Amino acid sequence: MIPKKHIIDRFISYVTIDTESDPNSDTTPSSAKQWDLANKLVEELKSIGLQEVTIDENAYIMATLPSNVDHEVPTIGFISHFDTTPDFTGANVNPQIIETYDGKDIVLNEEENIVLSPDYFEDLKLYKNQTLITTDGTTLLGADDKAGIAEIISAMEYLIQHPEIKHGKIRIGFTPDEEIGRGAHKFDVEKFGAQWAYTMDGSQIGELEYENFNAAGAVVTIKGKIVHPGYAKGKMINSMYIAQDFINSLPRLETPEHTSDREGFFHLHTMNGEVEETKLQYIIRDHDKKHFEARKEVMTKLGDQLNKQYGKDVINVVINDQYYNMKEKVEPVMHIVDIAEEAMKELGITPLIKPIRGGTDGSQLSYMGLPCPNIFAGGHNFHGRYEYVPVESMIKAVEVIVKIAELTAKR
C-alpha cells in the first residue's frame, strides 16, 4: 500500500527536528522550536493537495480532505501532536534503521554500552523480521507522536491518489504541547468541525483506547524555620523532615511502579528542599472517578493532620485537576469505537481494547465536545533512549485510517 521507504523518509524528516516542549513556559507553543516542524507540516499538507490548510497564532494546524461522495457522511477527524516530551532530550535525534530485525539485542550505542534487548523489552519479540527505527541511545526518538503525524499525512496522500476509495469530509489537526498537558487547551473544536475524531497516539499495533486516567497535579509546600544548628533546640523546624512524614504517610504500594491496568496511584515526580522550605510535586491518577476524588481528599486531609501536628500553615496542599476519563463522553457514541475496531479486523489486526494509563489530547477534546478515541501509532518505550517503532506497524496505522474513512462513508 504505502512504500516503506516513503514513510521512513517522512518520519525521519520529522524526528530530526527538535520540538521538545517546555513546562516552565506560559506561551503556546511552549517552545519556539516547535514552529520549525509546524511550518514544515503546513507546506507539506498543501503540497500533497489538502484544502483549507491553516495554522493559527498558537501553532494549531488544521486541514481538510473534501468528501468524494454525493450522500451525507459525518465529518470525522484525525489528530496528532508534534511536540516531544521534556522528560528526555529530543535534540540531535539520529535514527537507526534495523532492516529485518533478527530478534536479538540491538546495540544502540557501542561506546556507552546502551543495548535495546528483548530480554528486558519483551515486546521486541513481536517484531522479528520487521524493520525497526531506533535511537542511537543518546536521545528519544519522537515516535510519540511524530509517527502519528506521518501516518495521518500518508493516509491523506493515499486517499488523494486513490479517488476510487469513497470517503466523507475528513479534517486533520496537529497540536503543540501535548506532552505538558496543554495540547487541547486552545484547540478550536468548532472550527475543526468534525462530529468525532481519533488521536493517532497509541503504542503497540492494535491498541484502541477510549478510557484514560482522571488526572490531577498536586503541589505540596512545607515551611520550616532555620536557626543556627548549634542553638536550634526547640526552635528549628526542618521542612525536609516534615516532607518525609508526608511522603511516608501515603500508601507506599499505590505508586506507578506497583500498579497496573485500572489501578490508580500517587506519583512523587519532583522534590526540592532546604530547611526553610521543601516543595513536593505529585501527579494523582485513577480511572475510577470516585477513587480519584478520594485520592485528592487523602492528600488534603494529610496536609490538615500535619498542620495540626506541627502548627498552623506549615503545609499547603494545592491540587488542580488536569483531565478526566474520556469513557464518560465516548460510551454514548460507541459506534465510533466500533468503526475503528471493524477497520482493524478487516485488515487482519487484532484489536487491543484497554484503558490508557495516561492521557491524550483526546481525553480533553472529548470533554470539549469532540469524542476522540485513541488508536495505535506503533511506537514503544516512549520518553526515553530505548524508544523504537516498527515500520510495518506505521504502515498498518495508515491502512486503519484509510479503512475508517471508507467504513464511515459506507455506514
N, C-alpha and C positions, 0 to 999 in steps of 0.2 A: 504493500500500500504506500507507505512513506519510505523513500530511500533512506537507509540507515545513515549514510554519510551526511545527508541533508539535515537530519535532526541533530546529529552530533555537532556539526559545524554551527548550527543555530544556537544550540545550548551553550557551547564553549564561548561563542561570541558574547553571551550574556554574563557567564560566571567570571570571566576575566575582567569585568568592570566592577569595581568595588562599590557596593551600595549599603554598607553597614549603617544601620540606624542608631540614633543616639538618645538614650532615655533621659539624659540630662538637658536636652534641648526642648524648648517650648514652641519651636517653629514646626510647620508642616510643608514639606518633609523635614524630618528632624536633622538631616544631614544634607548639605548642598550637593554632595557627590551622587545622591540618588537621581538628581536631574540628568546625569550623564547617560544612564540607561533609559530613563523615562523619555528623553528626547529622541534617542535612537529607536525606541519602540514605536513612537508616533510616526516616524518616517517609514519604518518597516510596514506598519499597518496600512499606510497609504500606498506603498509600493506593491503590496500583494492584491490591492483592489478593494479594500474595505471602504465603506462610506461613513459619513458623519464622524470622522476621527477628530476627537477633541482632547485637549489637556488643559486643566484649569490652573489657577494660581497656586494650588497646593499639590500639583503633580498627579492628580487623579486622571487616568486615561480612560476614555470610552470610545467605542466604535461600533458600527452596525454592518451586519451582513443581511441585506434585504431578503424578504421571502421570495421564493420562486414557485409558489403555488397560488392558485386562484381562489382557494377557500380560506376561511378564517382559521388561523392557527395561533395558539398562545405564543406571545413573545417570551423567549427564555434567554438566560444569560450564563456566561462562564467567566469566573473571576479568579485572579491570582495576584500575589503581591511581589514586588520587585526588590524590596529591602532584604538584607540578611541580618541575622542576629548579632548583637554586640557581645554575646557570650564567648565568641572566639573570632579571631581575626579573619576578615574576608578580603584583605589586601594582598595583591600579587598572587592570586589563585593560579596554580599551574597544574591543570588537569592531566591525569594519565589515563590512557586508553588501554584496557586489557582485552585484547581480542581472544575469543574462545577460552574463557576462564577455565582453568583445569581443576578447580575445586580445592586448591592448596593455598598455603599462606601467600599473601601479596606483600612484598616489601615496598612500602610507600616511600621510605627514606632510609637508605642503607647507612648513611653517615650517622644518623641519630638512632638507628635501630628501631624504627617505627614500622610495625608489622600489622597488617589487617588480616586477622586469622579466623577461619571458620570454627576453630576450637573455642573461640570466645564469642564471635559474632555468627551464631549458627545459621542465620538467615542466608548467609553467603552460599550455603549448600543448595539453596533453591535455584541458583543461577549458574550452575555448572554448564559449560559450553556456550554461555552467552557472552555478550560484550559488555564490560563494565567500565564506567568512568569513575575514577577515584581522585583523591587529592594527592599531593606529594608529601603529605604528612605534616606540613607546616601551617596549613590554613584549613578552614572549612571548604566545602565545595560550592554550596549555594543552590543545590537541587531544591532546597526549601527557600524560595518556591520558583526558582527560575526554570525548573523542569516543567512546572505547570504553565508558565508563560510560553515556553517553547511548544508545548503540546497544543495549547489553545490556538496559537498563531498557525501552527502547522495544520490543524484541523480546518481552520477557516480557509487557508490557502487551498487545501484539498477540495473543499466544497465549492470554492470558486472555479477550480479547474475541472470539476465534475458536476455540471449543472443537471445531469440526469438523476442525481440524488436530490429528492424533493425535501424541502425544509421550510419552516416558517421563518419569521424575523428572528435574528439572533443578535444579542447585544453582548459585547465583551467589556470587561473592566479590569484595569490593573491599578493596584493601590500601593502607596508608600506605607512604611511604619507599622506593618502588621506585627512584626516581631517585638515591638514595645507596647503592644496592646492598643494602638491608635489607628489601625488600618481602615476601620469603617467609620471613624468619628466624623469625617467630613465628606463621606460618600453620599452623593445626591441620588437617593433611591427614586425620587420622582423623575428626575432627568434620565436615569437609566432606563426606566420604563418597561421593565420585564415583570411578568407575573410570578416567576420564580427563577432561581439561578442555582448553579453548582460552583463551589470553590474546588479548584483542582489543586489540593494542598495536602492530600493524604500521603501515606508512605507506601507500604507493600502493595503490589499488584492485587487487585480485587477489593481493596478496602472501600467501604461505602458506609458513611457515618452520618447519623442525624441526632446523636446525643453527644453532649460535651459537658465539661465541668461547669458548675456555678463557681464563680471566681471572685475573690476579694484580695486586696492588699492591705496589710497592717503595718503601721509604723509605731513601735513602742519606744518611747523616750524616757529614760530613767535619770533623774537628777541626784547628784551627790554633793558632798562638801569636802573640799580639800583644805587640810591644815598641815603643818609640819609634822611628818611622821613620828618625830621624837616626842611630840606633845599631843598626840592625836587621840589619846584615850578619852572616850565619851564624847568626842567632838567630830571626828572624821566619819563621813558616810561614803563608802566606796560604791559608786553606782555599778561597777562591774560585778560585784558580789550579788547585788540585788538582781541584776540581769541574769546571773546564773540561776538564782532561785526561780525567776520567771521561766527560763528555758526548761529547767528540770521539772517544773510543775505541769507542763503539757505532756500528753500521752506520748511516751518515747517511741512506741511502735506505730504511731499514726503519722509517719513521715514518708516521703517518697520512696526511700529505699526499703520500706517494709510493707508497701501496699501495691495493689494491682486491681485490674478490672474496674469495678464501680466503687472501690474503697476510696474514701477521701483522705486528706492529710493536712497537717500544718507543716510548712516548709520555711525554715530559717535560712535565708539566702545571703544576707549581709549583716555584719556586726562590726560596729566601730565603737571603741570605748576608751575612756580615761576615767580617773577617779570622779571628776565632777559631772561627767555626762557619758552615758552609753546609749547608743541607738541600735535597735534591732529592727530589721525589715523582714517581714514574713509574707508569704502568699498562703491563702486559705482556699482549699479546693474540695468540692463534693458534688457528685451527680444528683444526689437527693436534696431537694430544696429545704426540707425540714432539718436534715442533718447539717446542711450548710449554715442555716440560721443558728443552729445550736453551737456550731464551732465558733462563730463570731461571738456568741454570748459567753462561751467558755473563756475566751481571751479577755473580754471586757470585765467579767467578774473576777478573773485572776488579778487584773490590774487593781480592782477595787479592794480585794483582800490584802494585797501587798501594800497598798496605801494605808490601810488600817494598821498594818504591822509596823511599817517604817515611818509613818507620818503622812499628813495630807499632801497631796500633789507631788509625791516623789515619782510616781509613774503616770505617764499619759499614754493611753492607747487610742490611736486613731485608725479606724477601719473604713475603707472605701470599696464599694462593690465595683467590679471591673466588667464582668459579663455574666450571662446566665445560660442555662441549658436550653439549646435550641429545640429540644424534643417537644416542648410545650407548643411551639409555633409550627413545627413540621407535621406532627401527628394528624392535625385536622386536614392536611393536604397530602396524605401519604402516597397518593398516586405519583408524586414527583420522585419519591424514592423507588416506587415500583418500576417506573420507566427506566431508571438507571440500573436497577437490578436486572430487568429484562434485557437491556442492552448488553450487559456483561455476559449473561448466559448465552445470548445469541452469538457472542464472539468466543465462546468456549472458556470464559473466565469464571472461576468460582467466586461468587460474591462473599466477602468477609464483612458482615454487618456487625459492628461492635461500637461501643462508646469510645469517644476520643478522650484520652487522659490529657487534656489540654483544651485549647480553644482555637477557633479560626475566625477570620473576618465573618464567616457565615453565621456564627452564633450571634454577633451583634446585628448583622444585616437582617436576620430573621425577626428580631425584635423591632427593627425599623420598618417592617412591612414587606421584606423581601425574603421569603422562605428559601433556605440556602443549604442543602446537604453538602457533604464533603466527599470527594472522590479521590482515589489514589493518584499520585503523580509519579510514584515509582521509587523514590529515594529512600535510603536507610541511614541510620546513625546521624541524624541531623544535629547541627550546632557544634560540630567538632571535627577533629582531624581525620576521623575514621569514616566520614560520610562518603557514600557511593551511590550510584544509580545504574541499574541495568538498562541498556538502550532498548532492549526488547520490551521492557515494561513501559517505557515512554511511548513507543510505537503503539502498544496496546491502548494506552490512555488516549492517544489521538483517535484511534478507532472507536473507543467508547463515546467520545464527544460527537463524532460523526453519526454514530448509531442512535444516540439520544435525540439528536436533531431530526433524524429520519423517523424514529418512532413517534416523536411528538407530532410531527406532521400527519402521520397515519392515523393517530388517535383523534 
